[in-house]
Every structure is written in C-alpha cells, then in structure tokens.
Amino acid sequence: MQVLFLAAYDAALLLWVPLAILAAIVPSTRRHVMVPLVASLLAAAYEAFMTFVWSPTVFNPIRVDILVAMVALGLVNTFG
C-alpha cells in the first residue's frame, strides 16, 4: 500500500510535465491547461523545497502538508 501512495504522490507532482507538453503542442488548449499546469508546477517546487531544504534541517519532521498538497492538486487537476 505504501508503494501505491508513493506512486500517486510522484504522479501528482510530475503532472505538470504532460500538461506542459500538451500546452506546447496544441496551442488551443493552453487556456484550459494553464491553471492545473501552474498549480502542479508550484506544488512540485514547494515539495522539492520541503524535501531537500527544510527536512534535513529538522529532527524527525512530520509532513502533514503532503496530505494537504495531494488533496489540493487532485481537486485542481480534476476540475481545472
């Protein structure tokens, strides 16, 4: 089950890649793709900062924000 959660987390953080490719190849979809694209890119940058900069400086970090980020990304990417 842990592998499934890790795969869903990675997929949510890397969703900006196919959205960026879609926006580059099909210009007519840019208007519909920009909100999920920007949200996914910001979430990926935030999680990279939290993982590589913040977590090493804290003893035993508890990452509750991952749950919040996953729910927010899921809603934006579903309805965006």
C-alpha positions in Angstrom: 0.0 0.0 0.0 2.9 2.3 0.7 4.1 1.9 -2.9 0.7 2.9 -4.2 0.7 6.1 -2.1 4.3 6.9 -3.3 3.3 6.4 -6.9 0.2 8.6 -6.5 2.4 11.3 -4.9 5.0 11.2 -7.6 2.3 11.2 -10.3 0.7 14.3 -8.8 4.0 16.1 -8.6 5.0 15.3 -12.1 1.7 16.0 -13.7 3.0 19.4 -14.9 5.2 17.6 -17.5 2.4 16.2 -19.7 0.4 19.4 -19.2 3.3 21.5 -20.4 3.8 19.2 -23.4 0.1 19.4 -24.2 0.2 23.2 -24.0 3.2 23.4 -26.2 1.9 21.0 -28.9 -1.7 22.1 -29.0 -1.9 25.9 -28.5 -5.7 25.9 -28.5 -5.7 24.0 -25.1 -3.4 26.5 -23.3 -6.3 28.4 -21.8 -7.8 25.2 -20.2 -4.4 23.8 -19.2 -2.7 26.8 -17.6 -4.4 26.6 -14.1 -3.6 22.9 -13.5 -0.2 23.4 -15.0 0.8 26.3 -12.8 -0.7 24.7 -9.7 1.2 21.4 -10.4 4.4 23.3 -11.0 4.1 25.3 -7.8 3.3 22.2 -5.8 6.3 20.4 -7.3 8.5 23.3 -6.4 7.1 23.5 -2.9 7.5 19.8 -2.3 11.1 19.9 -3.6 11.9 22.7 -1.2 10.3 20.9 1.7 12.1 17.6 0.9 15.6 18.8 0.1 15.9 22.1 2.1 13.6 22.0 5.0 13.5 18.3 6.0 17.3 17.9 6.5 17.3 20.8 9.0 14.6 19.4 11.2 14.8 16.5 13.6 12.1 13.9 12.8 9.9 16.0 10.5 6.2 15.2 10.3 5.0 16.0 6.8 1.2 16.6 7.2 1.4 19.1 4.4 1.8 16.2 1.9 -1.8 15.2 2.5 -3.0 18.8 2.0 -0.9 19.2 -1.2 -2.3 15.9 -2.6 -5.9 16.9 -2.0 -5.4 20.4 -3.4 -3.6 19.0 -6.5 -6.2 16.4 -7.0 -9.0 19.0 -7.0 -7.2 21.4 -9.2 -6.2 18.8 -11.7 -9.7 17.2 -11.7 -11.8 20.4 -12.1 -9.2 22.7 -13.7 
